[in-house]
Amino acid sequence: MNLKHIIVQMPINDITLTWARNNFPHLTQTQYSDKRNNYLLLSRSLLEYILQQYFNIHKLPEIAYLKHGKPYFLHHSELSFNITHTNHTMAIIVANNAPVGIDIEMIKIRKNFQGLEEKVLHTIEKSWLTQQPNYLHGFFTLWSAKEAYLKATGTGLSGLTTLRLDMHQQFAYGPLENGYLYIDTEPKNESFVCYLPTKITPNLYSFDGQVLMPFSREWQAIKCISHYPKKTN
């Protein structure tokens, strides 16, 4: 597959907000809370910037949404994109002619981890998690991997029961018949996972509101296949 793609991560701060307001005033949002308006301005500004720099599209196309909330370009079906953010970081992935997914999660203690485990993790995933030296890093690695995968399928969390991650064997079993989950193996404050439909080094950049620069992460590639392993006696 001849996949053209780019992933850009950007801090959410006063500098990038000023960049968006100065360069993309036509994307300013006013109908929601200040926090929501700022997020929408930043995400749409970064998306238009990526399209201008990498895909020769100079104006942000109209965005529509699938049943479970996955965004897509109404009049540019040749491109797919996905957006994720925490309170401090935003990332966008754009690719040609292929589904993509991306997720970032802040690594922090949350209420009722045991309840979350029971709700979102399969037995094989729980087994892997118990063997990890850092429980929080392990949990959010699994969580981000599931989010990125299910955002690529377009089902969102409604598709949780269709997905099983075998981190030992490095397989993701679910509806996607090919592709890979690329997992940041050295998370610090945030987990970071993206899905791409082919074996390829993720084309990752950072943008600080001034300079777009290549950025490196240490990736673990988890192969996506649609069939579950047969039970052996």
N, C-alpha and C positions, 0 to 999 in steps of 0.2 A: 504493500500500500504506500503510495506517495503522499505522505501526510505532511501538510504544512501546518504548523501550530506554534503558538507562543503562550507562555505563562508569565504574567507580571504580578509581582507582589509589591505593595506600597504601604508605608505607614499611614495611619490615620492620625493626623495632628494638625496644628495651626498652619504649618507650612504647606501641606498638600491641600488643605481647604482653601488657602489663599490662591494657590495655583489654579484650582478648579474654578474659583469665582472669577479670577482675572481672565482665564483663557476660554472658559465655557459658560459664560453668563446665561446663555440661552437654555442651559440645562438646569438652571436654578429651580428648586422645588419649594413650595410655600404651604402646601395643603395639609401637612402633617406636623408632628412635633419637631422641634429643632434637631433633635438627634436623628430622627428618621429622614428629615429633609437633607441633612448633611450627608448621611449615608447614600441617599439616592443621587445627590449631586456628585459625590466622589465616584461612585460606581459607574455612573453614566459618562462622566468626564473621562475616567480611565479607559472605559470601553471605547469611546469615540477616539481617544488618543491612540489606542492600540490599532484600531481599524485604519486610521490615517497613516500611521507609521509602517504598518506591516501588510495591510491588505488593499491599500490604495482606495479606500472608501472614506470620503471626506465628511460625511454627515451621518450621525448615528441613525441607523434604520429604525423603523417602528418595531417595538417589542411587543410580543404577545405571549400568552402562557398556556401550557398544556393543563390537563385536568388536575394533576397533582402539583402544579405550580412551577414546572420547569419552564424557564424563559427561552424564547427563540425569536429570530428575526422573521417578521411576517413576509418580507419581500426579498430576503436573501437566504433561501433554503440551502444554498451551497455552503453556508457557514453555520457552525454551532458554537455555543459559548456557555460558560458557567461561572458563577460568582460566589465567593465566600468571604466572610469577614468575622473578626472578633472585635472587641472594643479598641484594639490597637493596630490591627493589621487587616488589609484587604488583599485579595488575590483574584485574578481573572484569567481564565483559560479560553482561548479561541482557536478553532481548528477548521479545516476545510473538509467537507463531505464525511464527517465522522462524529459519533456521539462522544462527548467528553464530560467529565465530572471532576469537582475539586472540593476539598473541605479543609478548613483550619479550625482547631478547637483550642481554647485556652486550657492549659493543664493546671487544674486546681481542684481542691476538694469540693465535692458537691454533696448535697443531702442524699441520704439513702442509696449509697452505692450498691448495696446488696440487692435492693429492689430494682435498680437499673440493670444489674447483671442478669437477674431473672427475666427481665422484660426484653432485653436486646441481644443477649449472648447465647450462642448454641453451646452444647456440652463440650465440644472439641475446642471452642474458643475459651471457655472457662478454664479448661485444663491447661492450655498454653499460658493463660494469664497467671495462674498460680505459680508458674515456673519463672516468671520474670523478676529480675532484681529490683525493679522499680514499678510498683503496682500502678501508680498514676500514669506513668508513661505508657505502660502496656495497655491499660484500659482505653486511653484516648487514642492510641494507635489503632486499636480495633474499631473504636467509634468513628474516627475520621475515615478509615478504610470503608466502613459500611456506608457512611454518608456519601463519599465520593462515588462509590459504585452505584448506589441507588439514585443519585442525582443523574448519573449517566443514563440509566435505564428510563428515567422520567417518572418512576413510581414514587420516589421519596420514601419516607419511613413506612408507608403502607406496604412496601415490598419486603420488609424485614424477614418474614418467614421464608422467603424464596432464596435467601443468601446464607451461605456457610463458608467461613474462612478457616482454612487449614494452614496456619502459620508455620507449622512444622514442615509440611511438604511444599509450602509456598504455592498453594492453589486457592482460588476463590471459585466456589461452586454456586452457580446461579443462572439467571436467564441470559447473560452475555456469553456468547459462544467463543469469543476471542478477546484479545486485548490484555492489558496488564494494569494492575494497581501499582503505582510508584509511591513507596512509603519512605518518608524521611526517617532514617535510622538513628539520628542523633537529635531528637527534639529537646528543646530547652524549656521555654515557657509555653510553646504552642506545638501541637501536632500538625502535620502537613501531609496530605495524601492527594494524589490526582489519578484519574483514570484516563488512559489513552488506548486507542484501539489497535495498537501495534507495538512491537518491540522496538523501542527507540529511546534515546536519552532525552528526557524532558528538556525542552528549550526554555529555560527559566531565566528571568531577568528581575532586577529590582529597580524601582523608580521612586525617587525621593521628592518629586515635584520639579526637578531640574534636569537630572541625568538618568538616562536609561542604560543600565549596565548589566552584563551577564552575571549571573549569581549561581553558585554551586551548592548542592546538597548531596549528602550520601544517601543513595536510594537503594531500597530493597524492592525487587520486582516480583509481584505475586501474579501468576498466570491465571487468567479467567477462562474457565471451561464450563460447559453447560450440563455435563453429566456428573453424577455422584459416583464415587468409587463403589465397586461391587463388594458386598460382604464376603469374607472368606471364612471357611470353617476352621 
